[in-house]
Amino acid sequence: MDLRLPIGLVFTLYGIMLAVYGLATNGDPMYAKSLDLNVNTTWGGVMLVFGLVMLYFAKRGKKA
């Protein structure tokens, strides 16, 4: 089994959940302390992109 597939699925799922949570808590005063940057949204997007890249490479690797 290609390890990139489950890693991609986990990071994509967690990235989506974290980004949605970050968007839902946007404007919360608790997050205004971190330089007005919602860290949940930022890192959720990073995790989502990483998960999608891993899924892409897993799918591309199966064709070879």
Helices and strands as residue ranges (DSSP letters): H 4-24, G 29-33, H 39-63
